[in-house]
Amino acid sequence: MSNDRHVPVMLQRCLDMLAPALQQPDAVVVDCTLGLGGHSEALLKRFPEARLVALDRDKEALRLSGERLAPYGDRATLVHAVYDELPEVLDRLGIDKVAGVLFDLGVSSMQLDEADRGFAYAQDAPLDMRMDQTTGISAAEVLNTYPPGELVRILRAYGEEKQAKRIVSAIVREREKEPFTNSARLVELIRDSLPQAAKRTGGNPAKRTFQALRIEVNGELSVLERAIPAAVKALAVGGRIAVLSYHSLEDRLVKQVFAEGAATTAPPGLPVVPEQYQPRLKLLTRGAELPTEEEIAENRRAAPARLRGAERIREDVQP
């Protein structure tokens, strides 16, 4: 197993970004993507007065992180939940507003490293890809049962795969002979169905298809569409949110929510902008921040990361 799994992406930068909001006693910080607990542990260590609430949909991740964070006792509350369930989780815990929120949207390195989960295209495994293995449909079911048009849409929208039609017609032809169960057969089929020129660019040719299947199986974008606005809503004034995303679709979504929050909603031409139209957020990043070359050299999984941050500067005022 690679050492990568122990290196949280852009860790120092995330901590620095959240720091001004987490200095006061009893500040609550939410790690919406606990994974193996790297970011969470660093938050508890750096902000000894803060309380942590951490969510993950993967029970195995919760178990491992629970062991790692045990020394922090009741300062850490770990919850089995998908991150768009944040409002319900805070409600159950009796928490009204939080001082900080962190999202690291990468697939946990544990999931990539464990062969039997079927996330990785580099090794043969059952095509599962569910982050919570107790619920939902697997990647194999998607491949074997979705209509061709729907598969093309998924590969294009979630994988940004230009050869979607070609790959899908090969999938449909093959699944009629025998349903898909394992990743190696899919990887081989993708390789065989791509034109030579397409194979020469951008790493493993199966990468985009695997990303698309993973997003579909876990409903990642629709969950994110609900989760980011909910997290912004949960922030107290002065509270901060930091989001690490790993492909352009996620980053675009985060960018839109932050940009809307940071814009004035006043009708044009008002001499004075009333309170209810004032921006709710202040952006903490100009565009998206990227990892440094040193960091990418140390942790190859950091390469595609994009970090955006925002600070809550006003309550929502009902007009």
Secondary structure, 3 states (H helix, E strand, C coil): CCHHHHCCCCHHHHHHHHHHHHCCCCCEEEECCCCCCHHHHHHHHHCCCCEEEEEECCHHHHHHHHHHHHHHHHHEEEEECCHHHHHHHHHHHCCCCEEEEEEECCCCHHHHHCHHHCCCCCCCCECCCCCCCCCCCCHHHHHHHCCHHHHHHHHHHHHCCCCHHHHHHHHHHHHHHCCCCEHHHHHHHHHHHCCHHHHCCCCCCCHHHHHHHHHHHCCHHHHHHHHHHHHHHHEEEEEEEEEEECCHHHHHHHHHHHHHHHCCCCCCCCCCCCHHHCCCEEECCCCCECCCHHHHHHCHHHCCCEEEEEEECCCCCCC
